[in-house]
Each structure stands twice: as structure tokens, then as C-alpha cells.
């Protein structure tokens, strides 16, 4: 197999990219609708955040299952099944007349999106030459991160013109597009009847300190930002008085930072090396922690200042995650699918639990949001330190 991709491989990669965009946007696209959902369904902050938490929890548990199902029955059947479940959930959300219907739809969306969310990375490993895999995974991670960053921006304007149902219509259309294209262009590969689907197969990964430190560093970095994104609509629009028409500008500035860092990360890593770019990213996260403490103790209520400070966290995520993720998949031999599933599932369950806790103790200020982000990043630095003690030659 040559290093150059043929037309079929390029089309397959485009389909995988579209699935990664859906996976990244699915969680955060509708969060700007939180204030409207509170009013329509008469919900508390805790109850409206539950529409996010139940989705993430379903994604978490489904990820543990689809990782093994993908090895047992093949990649394509698992992805197609997941997209069908996601589409059904999207219908429930679009036509929800009561809160429980919306909650059930979000549960199905989370359970269904786990298929493409976990297995899409494995299609790259199955389909493309070894020389291309790390490069394409970097692009894929960048697209997913960018989708996560831009989703609240797009969602704020969709909500402004089409109300809360509009965002679920967008997800429904994207889900149907992914389902159609995957059915046509993603090849069916032979299944492996000897592959076990038992959760016990994850034991070898969980028992590896190196794998756990990789996952801890990656998951906690992403978690620190998702906590902010999950609560930001209520903080900005309900308590800081930012109109929905302006909320997109604040989210857009962070999305622009993600975009610039994501799509230039490959150039900078090639130009300056993994070590220098990793140090830059972790340094930006450290600067955010310091500025975050200043926000907490000063009681700042200016949304512009808060947004500027969070930009440092956005910069701090891109390089470390894009560098460590491909390396983490080789932390345990012959366990790429399980490591990918564990990273995905733990990321979502920790995000769901943390957002629910923060929304429960939320007092209308940035204080508890900032404190939670500070503690999460503190744990991340501990995991990162232990990772480098466990594997000293990561960047060699």
C-alpha cells in the first residue's frame, strides 16, 4: 500500500470527518438553548443540565460496549446501528412536547453517537497506510475539537432564529447524512467471531499505569473546558446579562482560538517538535490556572474578561491532546479499540457528573465554575507528572 491516498480512501476519510463533526457538535450544539428550555419546560438549572448529563452518561456506557462490538462484528454494522439509534433520538428531541420526551431523546442520542465516536478512529487504522495514520488522526482530532468549539456559536444563532427545536433539526439532518454516506462508502470488513465482547476485556488496560496516566491527562484537560462550556450559557445569559444575539461572539472568540490552534498544530509540531509544543500547551494551561484564581478572588462579573482568560485554557488543550492521543493508543499492545473506548467513555461520564455537581452548587457567579476548573487541571498536572515518570522517552 502506497503513502498516497486513492479517491476511494479520500471519500472514506471525508465520511469519517463528517462523523467526527457530528460527534463533536452533538453535545454542545443545543446548550445556548438552555435559558429557553428552562422557561418552556419550567426547569431548574440542575434539571436543564440533566439533558446534557444523561446524554454524556449514555455515551459513556455505550462506548464501553461498541469498542468490543466493533472487533466482534466489524466496524460498519456498529456505526450504522449507532447512527440509526441517534436518528431516532433526534426525532424525539425535535418533537418533544414534554420534558421526559426530550430527556429520552437525549439518552438515545448519547447511546447512538458512541458508535461513530469510537469506531471512526479505528477505520483510519484499518484503511490507511501507517505513514498517514498519525497525520489523519491529527486532522480528525482537530475537526472534532473545532466542532465542539463552534457548536455553541452555531447553536446560539440557530436558537435565535429557530428556537430550541432548530438545533435538534440540525443534528437530525447531520445524522441522516452520516447514516446515508456511511452505508454507501464505508466498506464492510470481515468480523472476528473469536473477539470477546465482555467488559472484562478492559482489565488489561485498566491495570496499566501508563495507559491510565495517558487517559487521565487527556480526559482531565478536555473536562476542564467542557465544564465551562456546559455552564456558560446560564452564566452569561442568565446572570451576566449577555443577550442571545451577543452570546455567539463570546463563544466564537474561543472557537476561533480552537480553530487556529487545531489546524496549525501540525505545522508547529513539525516546525518546533512535539516537546516544545507540548510545553507551550501545558504552560498555557498553567497561566490559565493563575488567572482563573484572580477571577475567583476578585469576583469579576465582566463576560469579556472571563472569555479572555478562558482563551489560555483553549490554547492549553490543543497541543497536548493532539500529541498524546495517538501515543496513548499504543500504551497497551493490541488494545487500541479498548483504549479509544475508555478515553471516550471516561471523558463523557466525568463531564456528565462534574457538570451536574457544578450546576447543583452554582450560585450565579463564576466562583464555583472557576474552582472546579482549577481542581480538574490540578489533577491533570499530577497525572501528567506521573506519566512522564512512567515513560521518560515519550517524544523520542
N, C-alpha and C positions, 0 to 999 in steps of 0.2 A: 504494500500500500504506500503510495507516494504522499509527500507532505502537502501537495496541492489538493484542495477540495474540488470534487466534481459538482455538477449542477444539482444532482440529487442530494448530495450531502449539504450543500448550501441551503437548499429548501428545507431540509430536515432541521438544520440549525435555526433557521428563521422561525419554524414552528415551535422549537424549544424555547427560543427567546420570547415568543408571544405567551407561552405558558408561564414563563418566569415573570413576565409583566403582570399577568393575571394573579399569580401567587403573591407578588409584592403589593399590588393595588387592592386586593380583596379585603385586607384587614382594615386599612386606613381610609379608603375612599369615602366612606359614609360618616366618618367621625365629625366633620363640620355640621352634620345634621343633628348632633346631639341636643342642642338647645331646642330645636323644633320638635324632636321626638319627646323631650321632656314635657313640652306644652301639649302636644297632641294626645299622648297616652298618659299624661299626668304622672310622670316618673320622678323619683329622687335621683340624685347623681349616681348613687350606688346601682339602682335598677337600670339606668340607661347605660352605664359602663358594663353591666352584665351582658348586654348584646355583643360587646367586644370580648368579654371574658369567656363566655360559653363557646364562642367561635374558636378562640385560641385553644381552649381545653379540648375541643373535638379534634382540632388539627393535631394537637399533641398526641393523643391516644391513637388516632388513625395512622400517624406517621410510623409508630412502632410496628403496626401491622403491615402496612404496604411495603416497608423495606424488605421483609421476608417474602411477601406475596410476589413481589417483583422478581425475586430469584426463582420462586417455585413455578409460577405460571407465565412468566415473561413480562416485559415492560409495558407493551401496548395494551393488553387487556386490563391491567391495573389502572393505567392512566385514563382509558376510555370510561371504565366503570366509575372512577372518581369524578370525571367531568360530568357524567350523567347525574350523579348524586348532587353535584354542585349546581347544575342547571335546575333541578327540581327545587332545591333550597332557594335559589334566586327567584323562582316563581312565587314561592310562599312569601318572600320578603316584599316583592313588588305589590302583591295583592293583599297584604296583611291588613285586616280590619281591627284586630285586637293584638295586645302586646304579646300574648303567648304564641300567636302565629308568627310574629316577627322573630321571636326567640327561637322557635323551632326551625325557621328558615335559616337563621344564622348558624344553628347547630349543624344542619345539613351542609351548608356552605363550607364550614370548617372541616367536617369529615371528608367531604369530596375533594377539596383542594389539596389534601395531603398527597394524593396520587401523583399529580403532575409536580407538586412541590418537591417531593423526594426523588422520584424516578427520573425527572428530566436531567439531573446531573449524571445519572448512570447511562443515559442514551449517548451522551458525549463520550464517556469512557468506552462504550460498546462500538461506536460508529466511526470515530475519528482517529487519525494517526497519533501515536504517542507525542510527537513533537508539537502537535496542535492542541492537545487536551488542556494544558495549563493556560494557554492563551485564550482559548474559547471559554474556559471556566471563569477566567477573569472578566471577559465580556459579559458572560451570563450573570455573574455576581453584580457587576456594575449596572446592568439593566434592571435587575430585581431591586437593588438598593435605590436606584433612580425612581423606579415605580413606587416604592414605599415613600420616597421623599415627595414626589409630585402628587401622589394620590390625594392628600388633604387639600392641595391647591385646586386641583381639578374638581374635587368634591365640593369645595366651597362655592364655586361658580355654578356647578350643576344644581346644588341646593338653592342657590339664589334665584335661578330661573325656573327650575322644575320641581322644587321642594324635595323632601327626603326620599320619595319614591324614585326620583330621577337617577340617583346613584346606583340603586339596585337594578334599574333598567340597563345602565351601562355595564354592570357586572354580568347581567344575563346575556347581553349581546356578545361580550368578550368570551364568556363561557361557551356559547353556541359556536362561535368562530373557532375556538381552540378544539372543541369536540369534532367539528367538521374536518378541519385541517389535519388533526391527529389521525383520524380514521383513514384519510386519504394518503398521507405522506409518511407517517411513521411506520417503519417495517415491523412485521411480526417476526420475532426470533424464537427459536425452539425453547420450550420450557424445560425445567430441570426437576423431574419428579422426586429426586433424592434430596432436594433442598428442604430443610425443615422450616416450618412456619411458627415454631414455638418461640415464645418470648425469652425462653431460657438461652436462646442462641446469642442474646446480647450480653451474656455473662462475661465472655472473653473481653469485650470492650470495656465493660464497667470495672473489671479487675485490673485494667491497665492504667497506672497513674499518669503515664504520658498522654494517653487519649483523653482522660478526664481533665487534665490541665489545659490541653488544647481546647476542648469543648467549653470549659469554664471561661477561658479568656475570650473566646469568640462570642459566646452567648451573653455574658455579662456586659460586654461592650455594646452589643445591639440592644440589650434590655434597657440600659441607661437612657438611650434615646427614645425607645418606644414608650417608656413610662411618660415622658414629656409629651409625646405626640398624642397619647391616649387621653390625657387630661387637658391638654392645651385648648381645645375648643371651649370647654366650660370656663377655664381660667380667663382666656382672652375675651370671649364674647359675653359671658355672664357677669364676671366680676371685675374685669378691667375695662369694660365698656367698648370693646372693639366691634364695629358693625360687621356683619357677614360679608358685605361688599369689600371690606378692607382686610378681613382675616386672611384672604388668599395672598396678599402681599407679604405678610409676615411669614407664612408658610413657604411662599415662593422664594424668599431670600435663602432659606435653609435648603430648599430643593435645588436652587442654583449652586450652592456650595457643594452639595452632594454630586450634582451633575459634573461640575468642573473637576472635582477630585476623582470621581469614578472613571471618567473617560480619559483623563490624563494620567491616571495611576500607572498604566502600562508603560508610558513613555518615561515617567520619572523613576520607576523601578529599574527600567533598563539603563537609564542615564546615570543614576546615583547608586543603584544597588538596593537589595532588599533590606539590608541592615540600616542604612541611612534613612530610608523611607519609613521603616518600622519605628525607628527612634523619633522621627518627626511626628508620626501619628500619636504615639504614646505621650510625647511631650505636649501636644495639643490637648490631649485628654487631661493631663496634669494641670495645664493652665486653666482649663475649664473648671476643674475642681476648686482651684483657688478663687477664681472669680465668682463661682457659684456660692461659696461661703460668704463673700462680700454681699451678694444679693440677699442671702438669707438673713444676715445680721443687720443689714441696713433697711430691710423691709421695702425694697424698691417695688413700685407698682406701675412702672413705665414699661409697656409691652415692647417698645423698641429696644430698650436696654437689655431686657431679658432675651430677646431674639438675637441680639449681637453676641451675648455671652454664649448662648447655645450653639452659635456657629463654630466655636472652638471644639465643641463635642462632635459636631458633624465632621469636621476635619480629622478629628482623632479616631474616627471609626473606620474610614475607608481603607487606608493603607494596611493597618494590622489585620483586618478581616480578610481583605483580598489576598494578603500574603500567607496568612496562617491556614485559611480554609483548605486549599489544595494540599498543603502539607499534612493537615490533620487526617485526611482520608487514608494516608499510609501509616498512621500511628500503630495500627494493628494489621498484620498481614491478612489478606483475603477477607477484609471486613469493611470495604468501602460503603456498601449499601447500609450496613448497620450503623456505621459512624454517621453517615449522612442523615439517617432517620433519627438517631439520638440527638444530633445537633438541632435538627428541625423541631423535634418534639419538645425537648427541654427548653428551647428558646420560646416556644409558644406557651407552654404551661407556666413557666416562670413569669412571663409577661402577663398572662391572664391573672395569676394570683396576685402579683405585685400591683397591677392596676386596680384590682378590686380592693386591696388593702388601702392604697393611697386614696382612692375615691371615697372610701368609708371614713377616713380620718381627715379628708380635705376640708379646710376651713375658709376657703375663698381667697387664699393668698398663695404665693409661690413657695412658702416656707416648707411645707411637708413634701411638695414635689421635689424641691431642691435637695432636701435632706435625703430622700430616698435615692436620688441620682448619685449623691456623694457616697453613700454607703455601698451602692452597687459597684461604683468604679473602684472604691477601696478594695472590695473583694476581688475585682478583676485584676488589679495590680498584684495581689497576693498570688492568684493563680498563674499570672504571667511570670512572676519571680520563680515559682516552683517549676514551671515548665522549662525555663532556661537552666535551672539546676538539674533537671531530669535529662534534658537533651541539649548539651552545650553547643553543638555544631549545627544548629537549625539552618543557618544561612550559608553553609558551605556548599 
